[in-house]
Amino acid sequence: MTAHGEIALHGLLSVDDHELVAAASSAVTVRRVNKDDFSAEGSDLRGVVEQSSSIDALLRGAYEGDVSFAELSRHGDFGLGTVQHLDGEMLCVDGEFLQIRSDGSVHGIAPEMLTPFAVMCHFEPKASYTLDGPLTWEDLQQQFETISDRRLVQAFRIDAVLEWVCLRSVPRQYPPYPPLSAVTKNQTNWKAEQVVGSIIGFRFPTTLQGLEVPGIHLHFISEDRTVGGHVTDLLLRSGELQVQQLSELHVEVPEGVHVAAADDSDETAEAIRRVEGHHN
Ligand SMILES: [Zn+2]
């Protein structure tokens, strides 16, 4: 355990606010940013992932955030997460924020709305690949493995034609908030066939477990903005994959939310797999 207001990575290092730290086993630098700085400074930093709160906090039911989408938009034009009270899945594509509720409906997001968990970056892909399908979820994962450095954070965008995609979203929560594992038992799953749209996502190294969802995390929105959600499975016919590698992570943690050490325990890995996992 670390003291309040500290982030420890892998239990090896702990830092105070504003100090830079590199995890011994990770190529990603993590910095904690306080709310005032996060709100004040728009980020022009490239190669940096900006994040509000942590997956660990979300797992424990911290569904009330302190960052507005107006503030979030200053930290990038690309990202994913959720909205206040865990009211569905969120993604940001070309600077447009969209919410997908548990009934599958898609909504624009007002600038004043808040979020308890979001990951953002300025998307500047350095590489792009043409995908010739059919590609399964496993094929796509292999593709990601071969083109990316496992130690870094990757931002992915695939503009795709999909044979089908399995999606899910979560229902809005009311206090007292249950842990995420209880919520995802009531998640809604659906399947969309023959859809065209954008898949937005990140791949985080396992060294950042606790702060982030380790592995690949993808959200989808159709071109006509009628279908979307958190991707649990897919069959891709064709697509254009763009990739950006990022080596720095800034984490804004709401007042009163304790950030535990990046936690690589098997129990946490299992808890995250259960709530964020694919093929569930
Ligand atoms: Zn998600």
Boltz pocket constraint, residues with backbone or C-beta under 6 A from the ligand:
constraints:
  - pocket:
      binder: B
      contacts: [[A, 81], [A, 89], [A, 217], [A, 218], [A, 219], [A, 230], [A, 231]]
      max_distance: 6.0
